[in-house]
Structure formats: structure tokens, C-alpha cells
């Protein structure tokens, strides 16, 4: 058994329990102030261990660990749900996880929650925290859990029960009339929640499906110390001052109109002038680096989207239309036309690389609940380039794109972080192609000595990618540039070039 304490791993000796490992590694003060324990790489708590009746993995204390903050937030979400039960018993509970900067819980209620409601719920939460109630954990048969939720009118929890084939895990603090079913550890008593705040209410469709009922999502946050909470709340206030949606209206740059359609920005004269200046800058910078300007149509036949794999793997994000009985897809990406440009004539190894650049207008069917000003829209202009090259040129081309991004980011004074996103569950292409593409991106990052994190399973369906995330004045991360390596499109579109030996060979493709 491997026990991790503050990122330091200790191996249990033969016959040694988890508690014995911990007792020889920490002081009493650290034990008292601990938050989480990792056993064999997973967060555990005593309630979980006892419910499983697995003494060998009982973490008998709580340890300070990076996962601790998520556990505090998970616990606070439960305390909020219980506070809501006392004040608004008619509000049905659904799902409430910890998220990056806090937590949320979705409720089905007949009327909108008000700021005064949030204050009342906070007051109930403070009572529970002050009482320092212990969390309890119980496993009950699925049939008994469904009967309990049915008696309470919790229709959404019943739907969750239908998807669970095992016994249902209940947590409560002993004060709630209805237990909460959830996975993941919580802090031992409620009193370990030191600093929290309920922030806002927003609409959210059940399961993110626009055809399902609209719920109310209460957002909150929690921190280990009051000072951390105050700093975060200050950042939120500063973010409101910098909100681009507010500034866009004040400066008369752009607007949105329900008459035009959600997620469709309308650019005013001042905003369009700024866009034009930036677009002219981009074109000049691409031309200076050997790119060729191209432009593809807004709609292409559905058969092309089927050939590329978009129809099978991305069509839920696409719009379609029909002309003269022929189905067309409105482009969400620019890649198909670029493949057709390459294929329009015979290519020699001397012609490579071919660097195509387009400021292409694309449309994507984003769900209304995720639309957010200019950050998440249904129509936008994509700075998109595809580079077709020989395999021996691939490393140089990928590093060239990364250096291009670094030049532009540096010009505007941004700090940034880098992630390498790997193959998702839903993907196309062979294992060999994915391995080659991932290695090409990894080699490029390492050749530039760029530190990066691995984002498992978040690549595009057709290839892995390097994500460049900018940091703003409030230290928030925003996805900006992406560099991808794709061996699938050249294969599917049968792209070839004649090499020096006279043989027809397949070009490599990177995008950025």
C-alpha cells in the first residue's frame, strides 16, 4: 500500500496499517489541521473506508494536500444543499460538484432564487458549520434509496438512481431531513469549512440538454482561510470592471441582439475598425513567414464532412442546410477547403511545405447555456492555417508555429501556460498515427525547452494538440492559440506528393 502525504510517498511495511504509516510521518498539529489523504493515489476518507469495510485502506487522519481544497468545496456544496432543504424544502436537488474556483448546485424550484434567499441559505450554512456536525456516510440498497427519494418528491435524484446499478452512497451531517447521494470524500466535520461565499444564481439545463427543464444553479466558493476568500472576491470585483461585455457596450464596439440570434455578435463601426487593424496585422505577419492567403466557401457538401470524419464525430456542433436536394454543412472549421486546394494540382517534394492561411468565418452550434459574450459564440472568425509538409520538415514547421505564437503573445505582453492534449475517447485514426502525432508535438515542445502539462483525453477527434493559455490581469487562464498535428486528413483526402525518388508519398499536416 502506498500512502501519499504532502506529495511525499511512503510505502507501508508488511502488516503495517495506513494509520501506523501516518502516525510515524506527521505531528499532532498537522494531524489536527489536515484535510485529505491519498491512498494508492486516490483521495480517501474514514467514512468511505468504513463503509467499504476495508481496514487496510482506512486513512485514519486528514492530511494537507492539493486535493484538499476540492474536498472542502465538495463539502461546502453539501452543506449548502442541506441549508436549502430547511428553507426551501420544495426545491428539488440535482447535482452539485466542486469546480475549478468553487462549487455549484443545481435546483428545480418554482421561482427564481433571490439575493435575499442566498443570504438566508448562507446563514443556515453558518449554523451547521458552527455546530461542527460530523459528516456521516451510509450505503443503502438501490431500491431503498429510490423509495426514499420518491417519498420526498426528488424526481431528478430518481433519474440518477436509474443510471446506478450499485448500492447508493448517502452523505449527510445528521441535521438534514434528506440525505445527499454523492461520490468523493468530504471533510470530517462541517467546522473544517473556514471561509465560503455564495456568489450568484444562473440558469442551467438539466444534463446540459436544451430540451430538458431549466434549473437554477447556485454558484459558491470556499477556501482554507478567510484571507484567501477575500483575495478571490476582490479579483471578482476587478473582473466585473474589466468585463468585455460591459466595456463593449460602453465603448460602442459590439452588441448582441435576440432578434439576430443568440451567440451572434454585431460589430459596430469602432469595433470593426479595431478588428480590421488586427486582421491586417495578422495577414502581414503570416505573409512575412511564408504563408499563402486562401479562402474557402461557407458551406460544403455533406459528403465532404463525412469523408473528413466531422459528420460522425462533430455534427452535433454543426449546422446543415439543403440546396436542390443536396445536403450541405456550414463549416465549423476551415480545413476541408485547404485540403482541396492542396489536391487541386500535382505536388512535388520541392513544393513543400505548403502553408495555407485563412481568416475564415465559422459557425458552431454551441448550447445556449455556455454562450458568453465574445468568449463563446456561435459565429466567429478563426485565424486558421494548415501546413502540408514532408515528414522530415514536420518538427521545424511545428516549432515555427509555436515561435509565431510566442512572438505575438510577447508583443502584447501576455504570460501564458502550455498544455499537451492527448487522444480523446471519441476519435478517428490509427494508434500508430496518434502516437506519431503526439510524439511530433512533444518533440517540438522539448526542443524549445517549453514546460507543459498533459491534458489527458482533451485532444481533437482527429489529432492531439498543444494549447496555449493566456493569463490575464487577474491570473485567469483563457484558451488562445492551438497547434495540432493531423495525419488523418491527408489520408482521408488521399493527399500525396512525388518525392525525390519518384515515389508518391503522404504529406504530414500541422495546423495553428
Secondary structure, 3 states (H helix, E strand, C coil): CEEEECCEEEECCCCCCHHHHHHCCCCHHHHHCCCEEEECCEEECHHHHHHHCCHHHCCCCCECCCCHHHHHHHHHHHHHHHHHHHHCCCCEECCCCEECCEEEEEEECCCCCCHHHHHHHHHHHHHHHHHCCECEEEEECHHHHHHHHHHHCCHHHHHHHHCCCCCEEEEECCCCCCCEECCCCCCCEHHHCCEEEEEEEEEEEHHHCCCCCEEEEEEEEEECCHHHHHHHHHHHHHHHHCCHHHHHHHCCCEEECCCCCCCCEEECHHHHHHHHHHHHHHHHHHHHCCCEECCCCCEEEHHHHHHHCHHHHHHHHCEEEEECCEEEEECCCCHHHHHHHHHCCCCEHHHCCEEEEEEEEEECCCCHHHCECCCECCEEEEEEEEEEECHHHHHHHHHHHHHHHHHHHHHCCCEEEEEEECCCCCCCCCHHHHHHHHHHHHHHHHHCCCCCEEECCCCECCECEEEEEEECCCCCEEEEEEEEECCHHHHHCCCCEECCCCCEECCEEEEC
